[in-house]
Amino acid sequence: MTRTKLLIVLMICLSLALIPVAGCKPNGTSANKVITENNNGSTITIKNGDTLTLKLNAQSWDGGYSWKIDMSSGLCLIESKNDQIYKGRMGSPMIQSWKIKAVTNGIQQITGIYKRSWEQSTDYDETFTVNVEVI
């Protein structure tokens, strides 16, 4: 294969590899809906390409518990962070948040469980579910 053909093949492969990532980039102009524990069990509607922010309460020091979320493939995680409400205070309440972009039309779902990362149990006291209709 000539050097030019090899370069073209490499450029095509790189372009194809970046396609899934490009869909997850925030686009600055999309609406951003905020979802909290008050939305647990509900269905919300957003447009394809828009973002939503999920904010769930947690403790910064409570024996290793934190929210673990999963989402349908039609939703894309853009950012996650933990914000301590009273900075520097052990045991201070915390808000875990995730910025999520809708990338596929249809009914999508976000689920969360409040658990210790090392626990294998499937019986959890706190769970969260919201259906996201992407139009």
C-alpha positions in Angstrom: 0.0 0.0 0.0 1.4 3.4 -0.8 2.0 6.0 1.8 -0.8 8.2 0.5 -3.4 5.3 0.7 -2.2 4.4 4.2 -2.6 8.0 5.3 -6.2 8.1 3.9 -7.1 4.9 5.6 -5.8 6.2 8.9 -7.7 9.4 8.6 -10.9 7.6 7.8 -10.4 5.3 10.8 -9.8 8.2 13.1 -12.9 10.0 11.8 -15.1 7.0 12.4 -13.7 6.5 15.9 -14.7 10.1 16.8 -18.3 9.8 15.7 -19.7 8.4 19.0 -17.8 11.0 21.0 -19.0 13.9 18.8 -22.6 13.0 19.7 -21.9 13.4 23.5 -20.3 16.9 23.2 -22.3 19.6 24.9 -23.6 22.0 22.2 -23.9 25.2 24.3 -27.3 26.0 22.8 -29.4 23.2 24.2 -31.9 23.5 27.0 -30.9 22.1 30.4 -33.6 20.5 32.5 -32.7 19.8 36.2 -34.0 16.5 37.7 -33.9 15.8 41.4 -35.3 13.1 43.8 -38.7 14.8 43.4 -38.8 13.4 39.9 -38.3 9.8 41.1 -40.7 7.5 39.2 -41.8 10.1 36.7 -41.4 10.7 33.0 -39.9 13.8 31.6 -39.7 15.0 28.0 -36.7 16.7 26.3 -35.6 17.3 22.7 -32.9 15.2 21.0 -29.7 17.1 21.5 -30.8 18.8 24.8 -29.1 18.1 28.1 -30.5 17.4 31.6 -28.8 17.6 34.9 -29.6 14.9 37.5 -28.9 16.0 41.1 -29.2 13.5 44.0 -28.5 14.1 47.7 -25.8 12.1 49.4 -23.5 12.3 52.4 -19.8 13.1 52.1 -19.0 10.8 55.0 -21.5 8.0 55.6 -19.7 4.7 55.4 -18.9 4.7 51.7 -22.3 5.2 50.3 -22.8 7.0 47.0 -25.2 7.0 44.0 -24.4 4.7 41.1 -26.4 5.5 38.0 -27.0 3.7 34.8 -28.8 5.0 31.7 -30.1 3.8 28.3 -27.8 4.0 25.3 -29.8 6.9 23.9 -28.5 9.1 26.7 -24.8 10.2 27.0 -22.9 11.2 30.2 -21.2 14.5 29.6 -20.0 15.3 33.2 -20.3 14.0 36.8 -19.3 15.8 40.0 -19.8 15.8 43.7 -20.4 19.1 45.5 -20.1 19.3 49.3 -22.7 21.7 50.7 -20.7 22.8 53.7 -17.1 22.6 52.5 -14.6 21.2 54.9 -17.1 19.8 57.4 -16.9 16.0 57.8 -20.3 14.4 57.3 -21.6 17.4 55.4 -24.4 16.8 52.9 -23.3 16.5 49.4 -25.0 16.7 46.0 -23.9 14.2 43.3 -24.7 15.5 39.8 -24.6 14.2 36.3 -25.0 16.2 33.1 -26.6 14.0 30.5 -27.3 14.6 26.8 -30.2 13.0 24.8 -28.7 11.5 21.6 -31.5 9.1 20.4 -35.3 9.6 20.1 -37.6 7.4 22.1 -38.2 6.4 25.7 -34.9 6.3 27.6 -34.3 5.6 31.3 -32.0 6.7 34.1 -31.7 4.4 37.2 -29.8 4.9 40.3 -29.0 3.0 43.5 -27.4 4.4 46.7 -24.9 1.8 47.7 -21.3 1.1 48.8 -19.2 0.3 45.7 -18.0 -3.0 47.1 -21.5 -4.4 48.0 -22.9 -7.0 45.7 -26.4 -7.1 47.3 -29.4 -6.3 45.1 -31.6 -5.2 48.0 -31.2 -1.4 48.3 -33.0 1.1 50.5 -32.7 4.0 48.1 -33.3 3.7 44.4 -34.1 6.3 41.7 -35.7 5.9 38.3 -36.8 8.4 35.8 -38.0 7.8 32.2 -36.8 10.3 29.6 -38.9 10.7 26.5 -36.6 12.1 23.8 -38.5 13.8 20.9 
